[in-house]
C-alpha cells in the first residue's frame, strides 16, 4: 500500500471514529432531554395530583335539599330572583359602570347584624354566577370572626384567608381551592386568630384585594364579610371592593339599622340591598328576594 493510500485509509478511520463518537454523544443528549421531559411531566403530574387532592367536593343533593342553586334545574323560584341580582352585578363589573368603579369585579356581601342570611345569599349568588358559561367566581369567607362557609357547604375546614394574612402561606394559589363545580373556587376563612380584626384591616389584606382584582380581572370575587354594625373592619373592607350587597331580613331588620350600616360604607361603591326571608305564600316562607340597586351617593 502506498503512502498516499495509507494516509487516506487513516483519515477514513478517523472520520468513522469521529462519526461514532458524535452519534454516541447525540444519544446521550437525547437521553438527557428525555429524562428532563420525563421529570417535567412528573412535576406537572404531581402538581395536578396535589390540586386534585385539595379539591373540595360539594354534595349536590344536599345543597339542593337545603335550597342552594347547585344545578340549572334546581330551586327554580330562587334561581329567578338571583338572575336579576347577578345581572346587575355583572353589568357593573364588566360593563360601562366598571370604568367608574374601583375593583368593580370585587363584591362584598354583608348585613347590619348577624343571622340575617348574608352567607346564604353569598353562596347562592356565587353558585348562580358559576352557572354562567363564560364566568368564573371565587367565593371568600372573610367573616373570620364567625366563619361559616365550610359549615354551610359541608366541607372540612382548611388553610385559608387568615393563614395568608398571617404570612403562614406565601402564595395566594395555596388557599384557592377548586371544587367539583367547574366555574367555582373557594377560599375558606382558616383557623381562628386573636388578631382577626386587625388582619382584615391590614396592608396585606389591601394587597390581596388588589391582586385579586388585577390578576383575575375577568373573574367575579365575592367576599362573605362580617356584619357592619359592631365590627369596625367591615367598613374598611368596603374601601377594597367596587360593589356591596347588604342583606336585610324582612320584618326583623330595623330601617334605622340599615341606614346606619349603609352610612358606614365607602360612598363610591355600587350598593345593592337584598330583602331576605320575604313571605310570598303560606307554603314557602323562605328564600325570596326583593332587590334595589344604585350608587350609594345617588
Steps between C-alpha positions, in 0.01 A plus 500: 500500500643837400557781744206694353267200533610450861430866574152480341420182690613663828287809426196279426543313828521832685181624338319177587621526858385865520160409358463221755586737787255765368222242476571381853502859633172573321344196659614622842353847432170348386498284810554807719226689319263209540589480868428873540170460318409210724593709803287790374207270439548353845502846660185604311331174592593547865359854490177375343474220752559747780229726357257210470582392853405844634184530290187567703218265405154648555200272547250616239206310643560647844531850357180463302315372804612804700391753238830571328532540123719204411371431150317694233181305577510540878311746722317668210333770709832601659691480172276757336553746782877460484501542124373856551758568770801358317418677172537837669821390671650364180408814308671713762802271507561480127275758333521878470468549875827312555690805374371707793541236772820400682549121488160458338526118492539480880168475687441494874187341648411617850209597726423733788502222760577130517249230401329701225601254225809660345694173465200331341476786250877501435504126427196506273633804316830321439322183386274699268795677337687168470216376278598763243686342209776759480534618861701369792444598860717492811313489832701613803400451863608839637278468807802382695332585832220248436604291197215295359577427135648157576205417724234608249667322208592207724871457435791458740659826612828572320777759496360822367481877525641536852804284424569720199459824697734361767754419224494135604408432138704693246315429177142601436451186293560291814170614654285499184326164477333357193162331537304246301312796353718605208459876532505523881805534725508553875721665763412389857547729798775288653578440866384754764750759620493763772596772247223428251365857513840656442581256220190598303609862513867423423708609203532134399120482467506810283770346281298179477197688370716681245654175380160334464365794302799532268614140470150369427324795330249269327398321820235600753632493857241486779596573860266368768577776751415553869189706586555874487374618838739425783788393275727790409688300238202442270477866392876483437442206266255712301796713392649197325201398287296655222159367595309403815183307576336567835260224605187617682269256679137592449298579815814480713771740386424854615502775241720718720755219529513465122552875459771504765674199348493635145629839615820332619587353160718665239281757321654422159399135475195366318254392767226236485239405758366143513176439687532155653242257645211679333164328543336436163264218581381284785693204362839659460622765741869497419728577214329782309686820434409854423773712352602862476816627338682825443803706590492589867560866430211529255 
